[in-house]
């Protein structure tokens, strides 16, 4: 838990081991109101913790999905069936391969932007999809285009009018409820020029139900639909 003696370090944006431990408690919602407020202040100046909150959000989504799928009366920690460990290991390995592919895509997009080359969003060809949304209250708008690839989807995002500063993330939500963080960036808030960035998802465009732009704390800012 955060103590009053750490308030100065939070305002200064310093990241301590305790801050890193507080990430899980914050995402799970077990921090008290005052501690959560101080931690959110810390997040504004600490990209390391902000990124960890985004990553931890995927874990909480998996736990929530597991809880929803567990039938009433079934012990969630019952003895594993034969082959479960093997399948789990294979799933982890597959997830790591998808993560490496997404990093390659993000790295390529960053290289293009750094070189000043024109950014091209995936085309509207066969197997592609387009999601868009406008928040008339805040003025925020976003368009996501996803092109089918052998490993999943090549994703392009155009966003403007983000109503607040801080770390944001683009999350793909599958038709089965699974979620993948496609990309993260730091927003300067209102008045920032329109932003274009790219990413990748292991989900294929046809398996994606929607995209969401969220804060580092996981709060939705915009929901994009077809």
Secondary structure as the mmCIF struct_conf table of DSSP 4:
data_model
#
loop_
_struct_conf.conf_type_id
_struct_conf.id
_struct_conf.beg_label_comp_id
_struct_conf.beg_label_asym_id
_struct_conf.beg_label_seq_id
_struct_conf.end_label_comp_id
_struct_conf.end_label_asym_id
_struct_conf.end_label_seq_id
HELX_RH_3T_P HELX_RH_3T_P1 UNK A 4 UNK A 6
HELX_RH_AL_P HELX_RH_AL_P1 UNK A 7 UNK A 11
TURN_TY1_P TURN_TY1_P1 UNK A 12 UNK A 13
HELX_RH_AL_P HELX_RH_AL_P2 UNK A 17 UNK A 28
TURN_TY1_P TURN_TY1_P2 UNK A 29 UNK A 29
BEND BEND1 UNK A 31 UNK A 31
HELX_RH_AL_P HELX_RH_AL_P3 UNK A 33 UNK A 44
TURN_TY1_P TURN_TY1_P3 UNK A 45 UNK A 45
HELX_RH_AL_P HELX_RH_AL_P4 UNK A 47 UNK A 69
BEND BEND2 UNK A 70 UNK A 70
HELX_LH_PP_P HELX_LH_PP_P1 UNK A 71 UNK A 71
TURN_TY1_P TURN_TY1_P4 UNK A 72 UNK A 73
TURN_TY1_P TURN_TY1_P5 UNK A 76 UNK A 77
HELX_LH_PP_P HELX_LH_PP_P2 UNK A 78 UNK A 81
TURN_TY1_P TURN_TY1_P6 UNK A 82 UNK A 83
HELX_RH_AL_P HELX_RH_AL_P5 UNK A 84 UNK A 115
TURN_TY1_P TURN_TY1_P7 UNK A 116 UNK A 116
HELX_LH_PP_P HELX_LH_PP_P3 UNK A 117 UNK A 119
HELX_LH_PP_P HELX_LH_PP_P4 UNK A 121 UNK A 123
BEND BEND3 UNK A 124 UNK A 124
TURN_TY1_P TURN_TY1_P8 UNK A 126 UNK A 127
STRN STRN1 UNK A 129 UNK A 134
TURN_TY1_P TURN_TY1_P9 UNK A 136 UNK A 138
STRN STRN2 UNK A 141 UNK A 149
TURN_TY1_P TURN_TY1_P10 UNK A 150 UNK A 151
STRN STRN3 UNK A 152 UNK A 160
BEND BEND4 UNK A 163 UNK A 164
STRN STRN4 UNK A 165 UNK A 174
TURN_TY1_P TURN_TY1_P11 UNK A 175 UNK A 176
BEND BEND5 UNK A 177 UNK A 177
STRN STRN5 UNK A 179 UNK A 188
TURN_TY1_P TURN_TY1_P12 UNK A 190 UNK A 191
HELX_LH_PP_P HELX_LH_PP_P5 UNK A 192 UNK A 194
STRN STRN6 UNK A 195 UNK A 201
BEND BEND6 UNK A 202 UNK A 203
HELX_RH_3T_P HELX_RH_3T_P2 UNK A 205 UNK A 207
STRN STRN7 UNK A 208 UNK A 215
TURN_TY1_P TURN_TY1_P13 UNK A 216 UNK A 217
STRN STRN8 UNK A 220 UNK A 224
STRN STRN9 UNK A 225 UNK A 225
#
